Amino acid sequence: MENLYLIVGLGNPGREYAATRHNAGFLVMDRLAGRWRTGWTAEKKHSCRLARVERDGSRWLLCQPLTYMNASGETVGPLKAYYQVPLRKLLVVVDDADLPLGEIRLRPRGSSGGHHGLESIEQHLGSREYPRLRIGIGRRTDGMREIRDYVLARFDPAEVKLLEKVLLRACEQVECWLNDGIDKAMNRYNGAIPE
């Protein structure tokens, strides 16, 4: 479909995962749906929630896969094929423990960086050539490499104010990507959010 964009936020479904660090992608999708005044519908065929927007001759689809993070590609691959979305019009929003909280980074392509959700998408698309917006969530401060418990934990109360700034900036970057292209969106918004 001409002028159709697919924006996918990664996360885990269920109340126990809501507002956890690993669900940063879901949080951005919820904020965008609110900004764009659109609601979510369940799409059983593709195991996801979708929100639809039509603006200025373009259609934007927001997606939250319900397959759990490590199987995100099971939704993204078939959904991209069903709507015939070119890779350059697919954007994946994902948490990144290698970026500090307060930093975001949009790229036109790249590796999974060890993120299992991106690995699953790459496997199902057969490509790394799609834009991704990484939302920094930081790492454990105790020096331990194992981060499973950390990413599945909720943001600390002290982090929430900065998180809200991050989510706002990520939404603005997605809108810039849609309206002005990836180069402007990267130049204008990549990096640390000023305190």
VOBA-1610 file (N, C-alpha, C; in pm, whole numbers, padded with zeros to 5 digits, always signed):
BEGIN
Met+00085-00119+00000Met+00000+00000+00000Met+00088+00123+00000Glu+00053+00218-00087Glu+00128+00343-00097Glu+00110+00427+00028Asn+00219+00486+00076Asn+00215+00576+00192Asn+00160+00512+00319Leu+00192+00384+00338Leu+00158+00315+00461Leu+00285+00292+00541Tyr+00284+00335+00665Tyr+00398+00317+00755Tyr+00357+00226+00869Leu+00446+00138+00908Leu+00423+00046+01019Leu+00524+00077+01130Ile+00474+00113+01247Ile+00558+00149+01361Ile+00531+00047+01471Val+00632-00030+01505Val+00617-00140+01600Val+00694-00109+01727Gly+00627-00115+01839Gly+00692-00102+01968Gly+00702-00239+02032Leu+00822-00277+02075Leu+00840-00410+02133Leu+00818-00409+02283Gly+00770-00521+02332Gly+00745-00538+02475Gly+00684-00673+02502Asn+00641-00693+02625Asn+00573-00816+02666Asn+00431-00782+02707Pro+00333-00863+02664Pro+00196-00837+02704Pro+00172-00880+02849Gly+00068-00825+02908Gly+00030-00867+03043Gly+00060-00762+03147Arg-00025-00760+03249Arg-00015-00659+03354Arg+00117-00664+03429Glu+00173-00786+03444Glu+00297-00796+03521Glu+00417-00732+03451Tyr+00405-00711+03319Tyr+00515-00649+03244Tyr+00492-00502+03213Ala+00372-00454+03240Ala+00340-00314+03208Ala+00435-00221+03282Ala+00482-00119+03214Ala+00570-00016+03272Ala+00705-00069+03317Thr+00748-00184+03264Thr+00883-00233+03292Thr+00980-00176+03189Arg+01107-00182+03219Arg+01209-00128+03128Arg+01203-00195+02990His+01179-00326+02990His+01177-00402+02865His+01060-00361+02776Asn+00961-00292+02834Asn+00843-00251+02759Asn+00850-00106+02712Ala+00969-00052+02701Ala+00984+00087+02655Ala+00918+00107+02519Gly+00926+00008+02431Gly+00862+00019+02300Gly+00711+00029+02311Phe+00651-00052+02399Phe+00507-00044+02423Phe+00470+00094+02476Leu+00552+00146+02569Leu+00522+00276+02629Leu+00519+00386+02523Val+00613+00382+02429Val+00615+00482+02322Val+00490+00467+02235Met+00450+00343+02204Met+00329+00323+02123Met+00205+00379+02193Asp+00196+00356+02324Asp+00080+00408+02400Asp+00078+00560+02396Arg+00195+00623+02409Arg+00200+00770+02403Arg+00161+00821+02265Leu+00210+00753+02159Leu+00174+00796+02024Leu+00024+00781+01999Ala-00034+00671+02042Ala-00178+00650+02025Ala-00256+00763+02096Gly-00209+00803+02212Gly-00272+00913+02284Gly-00258+01046+02211Arg-00137+01074+02162Arg-00112+01199+02089Arg-00198+01206+01963Trp-00214+01092+01897Trp-00285+01088+01771Trp-00434+01058+01789Arg-00479+01046+01914Arg-00620+01024+01947Arg-00678+00905+01872Thr-00609+00794+01881Thr-00656+00670+01819Thr-00661+00560+01924Gly-00744+00461+01901Gly-00759+00352+01996Gly-00701+00222+01942Trp-00686+00128+02032Trp-00627-00002+01998Trp-00736-00104+01964Thr-00707-00190+01866Thr-00793-00303+01836Thr-00708-00429+01837Ala-00767-00538+01883Ala-00696-00668+01885Ala-00698-00727+01745Glu-00583-00774+01700Glu-00569-00839+01570Glu-00523-00982+01597Lys-00619-01072+01611Lys-00585-01212+01645Lys-00503-01278+01535Lys-00535-01244+01410Lys-00465-01306+01296Lys-00315-01285+01305His-00272-01166+01353His-00130-01135+01360His-00078-01128+01503Ser-00156-01170+01599Ser-00115-01172+01741Ser-00059-01036+01785Cys-00143-00933+01771Cys-00097-00799+01808Cys-00215-00708+01838Arg-00181-00590+01886Arg-00277-00479+01895Arg-00235-00377+01791Leu-00334-00322+01720Leu-00306-00222+01618Leu-00386-00095+01646Ala-00326+00018+01617Ala-00395+00147+01618Ala-00369+00212+01483Arg-00473+00269+01424Arg-00463+00322+01287Arg-00485+00473+01285Val-00407+00539+01199Val-00420+00683+01180Val-00410+00713+01030Glu-00494+00805+00983Glu-00482+00855+00845Glu-00461+01004+00851Arg-00351+01051+00788Arg-00319+01194+00787Arg-00256+01232+00655Asp-00307+01336+00595Asp-00246+01395+00474Asp-00214+01290+00368Gly-00304+01198+00346Gly-00284+01097+00243Gly-00195+00981+00284Ser-00151+00978+00410Ser-00069+00867+00459Ser-00147+00788+00563Arg-00116+00660+00573Arg-00173+00574+00677Arg-00059+00528+00767Trp-00081+00540+00897Trp+00019+00499+00995Trp-00042+00390+01082Leu+00028+00280+01092Leu-00015+00170+01178Leu+00079+00160+01298Leu+00023+00168+01418Leu+00099+00140+01539Leu+00073-00005+01577Cys+00178-00074+01621Cys+00164-00215+01653Cys+00234-00249+01785Gln+00165-00326+01867Gln+00225-00389+01986Gln+00210-00540+01969Pro+00318-00612+01935Pro+00308-00757+01923Pro+00271-00820+02057Leu+00188-00922+02053Leu+00146-00992+02176Leu+00208-01130+02186Thr+00319-01149+02115Thr+00385-01280+02109Thr+00490-01299+02218Tyr+00511-01198+02300Tyr+00623-01187+02392Tyr+00747-01146+02314Met+00833-01075+02384Met+00948-01008+02322Met+01028-01098+02229Asn+01067-01215+02277Asn+01162-01298+02203Asn+01103-01359+02076Ala+00973-01345+02055Ala+00909-01397+01935Ala+00844-01284+01854Ser+00893-01162+01871Ser+00833-01045+01804Ser+00825-01061+01653Gly+00921-01128+01594Gly+00922-01147+01449Gly+00803-01225+01398Glu+00742-01308+01484Glu+00625-01386+01443Glu+00507-01296+01412Thr+00506-01177+01469Thr+00404-01077+01434Thr+00455-00986+01324Val+00577-00934+01339Val+00625-00829+01248Val+00641-00881+01106Gly+00697-00999+01089Gly+00718-01053+00954Gly+00588-01066+00875Pro+00490-01142+00926Pro+00363-01156+00853Pro+00286-01026+00838Leu+00291-00938+00939Leu+00219-00811+00931Leu+00277-00722+00821Lys+00409-00716+00815Lys+00476-00639+00710Lys+00439-00694+00572Ala+00436-00826+00558Ala+00401-00888+00431Ala+00255-00862+00395Tyr+00167-00874+00493Tyr+00024-00856+00469Tyr-00007-00716+00419Tyr+00054-00617+00480Tyr+00029-00477+00440Tyr+00127-00428+00333Gln+00218-00514+00289Gln+00315-00483+00184Gln+00393-00355+00215Val+00444-00349+00337Val+00519-00232+00383Val+00665-00248+00343Pro+00722-00153+00269Pro+00865-00161+00239Pro+00947-00148+00368Leu+01065-00209+00370Leu+01148-00206+00491Leu+01175-00065+00539Arg+01193+00030+00446Arg+01225+00167+00485Arg+01108+00237+00554Lys+00986+00180+00543Lys+00868+00238+00607Lys+00824+00158+00730Leu+00912+00070+00774Leu+00892-00005+00898Leu+00986+00053+01003Leu+00933+00088+01117Leu+01015+00138+01228Leu+00989+00052+01350Val+01096+00003+01412Val+01084-00077+01534Val+01140+00004+01650Val+01060+00020+01755Val+01099+00094+01875Val+01127-00008+01985Val+01247+00001+02043Val+01294-00106+02131Val+01377-00049+02245Asp+01374-00118+02360Asp+01460-00079+02472Asp+01605-00118+02442Asp+01699-00045+02502Asp+01841-00075+02482Asp+01916-00053+02612Ala+01965-00163+02669Ala+02038-00155+02797Ala+02178-00099+02779Asp+02227-00090+02655Asp+02360-00034+02631Asp+02358+00118+02619Leu+02240+00178+02617Leu+02227+00323+02620Leu+02175+00363+02757Pro+02227+00471+02813Pro+02177+00514+02944Pro+02034+00567+02933Leu+01961+00556+03041Leu+01828+00617+03045Leu+01844+00766+03017Gly+01761+00818+02928Gly+01772+00958+02889Gly+01832+00976+02751Glu+01872+00867+02687Glu+01930+00876+02553Glu+01848+00792+02456Ile+01827+00845+02335Ile+01759+00770+02231Ile+01844+00775+02104Arg+01827+00672+02021Arg+01910+00664+01900Arg+01832+00597+01787Leu+01806+00672+01683Leu+01741+00622+01562Leu+01849+00589+01459Arg+01836+00473+01395Arg+01928+00432+01290Arg+01849+00371+01174Pro+01899+00384+01049Pro+01827+00329+00935Pro+01839+00177+00923Arg+01935+00121+00994Arg+01959-00025+00988Arg+02055-00060+01101Gly+02086-00188+01116Gly+02186-00225+01217Gly+02170-00367+01264Ser+02257-00405+01357Ser+02251-00539+01413Ser+02152-00542+01529Ser+02126-00661+01576Ser+02036-00676+01691Ser+02101-00631+01820Gly+02234-00628+01823Gly+02304-00592+01946Gly+02276-00689+02060Gly+02237-00811+02025Gly+02207-00911+02127Gly+02064-00902+02180His+01983-00812+02126His+01844-00798+02171His+01760-00908+02104His+01698-00992+02185His+01628-01108+02130His+01506-01070+02046Gly+01440-00960+02079Gly+01327-00914+01997Gly+01372-00877+01857Leu+01483-00802+01848Leu+01537-00765+01716Leu+01589-00887+01642Glu+01648-00982+01714Glu+01695-01106+01650Glu+01579-01180+01585Ser+01466-01186+01655Ser+01348-01255+01601Ser+01295-01183+01477Ile+01292-01051+01480Ile+01244-00974+01364Ile+01338-00995+01246Glu+01467-00988+01271Glu+01565-01009+01164Glu+01548-01147+01101Gln+01525-01246+01184Gln+01506-01383+01134Gln+01383-01392+01044His+01273-01328+01084His+01150-01338+01007His+01149-01247+00884Leu+01222-01137+00889Leu+01230-01049+00772Leu+01340-01092+00676Gly+01439-01163+00728Gly+01554-01199+00646Gly+01641-01079+00614Ser+01635-00977+00701Ser+01708-00853+00673Ser+01728-00774+00802Arg+01836-00693+00801Arg+01861-00594+00906Arg+01835-00452+00856Glu+01788-00442+00733Glu+01778-00313+00664Glu+01645-00243+00694Tyr+01614-00225+00819Tyr+01494-00151+00856Tyr+01529-00056+00970Pro+01464+00061+00976Pro+01494+00156+01083Pro+01455+00104+01221Arg+01535+00143+01319Arg+01503+00109+01458Arg+01536+00226+01547Leu+01449+00249+01644Leu+01466+00355+01743Leu+01491+00289+01877Arg+01613+00308+01928Arg+01652+00247+02056Arg+01628+00347+02169Ile+01560+00299+02272Ile+01529+00379+02390Ile+01620+00332+02503Gly+01711+00417+02546Gly+01805+00379+02652Gly+01734+00351+02784Ile+01769+00237+02845Ile+01715+00204+02977Ile+01828+00185+03078Gly+01953+00194+03032Gly+02067+00179+03123Gly+02090+00034+03165Arg+02187+00019+03253Arg+02224-00114+03303Arg+02224-00116+03454Arg+02236-00234+03508Arg+02249-00249+03653Arg+02373-00176+03701Thr+02365-00122+03820Thr+02479-00046+03873Thr+02573-00133+03956Asp+02537-00261+03975Asp+02622-00348+04058Asp+02731-00418+03977Gly+02737-00388+03846Gly+02844-00443+03763Gly+02817-00581+03709Met+02707-00645+03748Met+02677-00780+03698Met+02624-00771+03555Arg+02666-00867+03472Arg+02629-00866+03331Arg+02486-00916+03309Glu+02440-01012+03388Glu+02305-01067+03374Glu+02203-00957+03403Ile+02117-00928+03306Ile+02026-00814+03322Ile+01879-00853+03314Arg+01849-00982+03310Arg+01709-01024+03294Arg+01619-00961+03400Asp+01655-00974+03526Asp+01572-00918+03632Asp+01563-00766+03621Tyr+01672-00704+03579Tyr+01675-00558+03566Tyr+01578-00510+03459Val+01582-00571+03339Val+01497-00523+03231Val+01350-00554+03255Leu+01323-00657+03335Leu+01184-00693+03364Leu+01130-00621+03488Ala+01212-00533+03546Ala+01168-00454+03662Ala+01109-00322+03615Arg+01025-00265+03700Arg+00968-00134+03669Arg+01073-00025+03690Phe+01051+00088+03626Phe+01139+00202+03646Phe+01128+00248+03791Asp+01241+00290+03847Asp+01242+00343+03983Asp+01166+00475+03986Pro+01104+00508+04101Pro+01033+00637+04110Pro+01121+00755+04072Ala+01250+00748+04104Ala+01342+00858+04072Ala+01366+00872+03922Glu+01336+00766+03846Glu+01360+00767+03701Glu+01239+00815+03621Val+01122+00820+03685Val+00998+00842+03611Val+00993+00978+03542Lys+01042+01082+03607Lys+01039+01216+03547Lys+01122+01219+03418Leu+01241+01159+03422Leu+01325+01152+03303Leu+01260+01062+03198Leu+01201+00952+03241Leu+01133+00862+03147Leu+01025+00936+03069Glu+00948+01020+03135Glu+00843+01095+03066Glu+00902+01185+02958Lys+01017+01248+02987Lys+01085+01329+02885Lys+01132+01243+02768Val+01182+01123+02800Val+01228+01031+02697Val+01113+00992+02605Leu+01000+00956+02664Leu+00886+00912+02584Leu+00834+01025+02495Leu+00831+01147+02548Leu+00790+01262+02467Leu+00885+01283+02350Arg+01015+01280+02378Arg+01114+01301+02272Arg+01108+01190+02168Ala+01088+01067+02212Ala+01076+00955+02117Ala+00955+00975+02027Cys+00843+01019+02083Cys+00724+01046+02001Cys+00753+01155+01898Glu+00820+01260+01941Glu+00854+01369+01848Glu+00947+01318+01738Gln+01039+01228+01774Gln+01130+01175+01673Gln+01056+01088+01572Val+00963+01006+01620Val+00883+00924+01528Val+00804+01014+01433Glu+00744+01118+01485Glu+00667+01210+01400Glu+00756+01280+01299Cys+00877+01315+01339Cys+00973+01377+01247Cys+01012+01278+01138Trp+01034+01151+01175Trp+01067+01046+01078Trp+00954+01033+00975Leu+00831+01034+01021Leu+00717+01021+00931Leu+00704+01141+00837Asn+00725+01260+00891Asn+00697+01383+00816Asn+00817+01435+00736Asp+00937+01417+00790Asp+01055+01481+00730Asp+01165+01383+00689Gly+01150+01255+00720Gly+01251+01156+00681Gly+01349+01124+00793Ile+01423+01017+00771Ile+01508+00963+00877Ile+01629+01052+00906Asp+01686+01115+00805Asp+01805+01196+00830Asp+01775+01312+00924Lys+01667+01383+00896Lys+01630+01494+00984Lys+01595+01444+01124Ala+01525+01332+01130Ala+01486+01277+01260Ala+01608+01238+01342Met+01709+01182+01278Met+01832+01145+01350Met+01906+01270+01396Asn+01924+01364+01305Asn+02001+01485+01336Asn+01936+01568+01446Arg+01805+01572+01446Arg+01734+01659+01539Arg+01718+01599+01678Tyr+01705+01464+01686Tyr+01663+01405+01812Tyr+01758+01302+01873Asn+01850+01246+01796Asn+01940+01145+01854Asn+02024+01206+01967Gly+02050+01127+02069Gly+02139+01170+02175Gly+02070+01177+02310Ala+02141+01239+02402Ala+02091+01251+02539Ala+01991+01365+02550Ile+01890+01343+02629Ile+01787+01446+02652Ile+01839+01543+02757Pro+01834+01670+02726Pro+01885+01768+02824Pro+01801+01764+02953Glu+01870+01771+03066Glu+01800+01771+03196Glu+01719+01898+03211
//
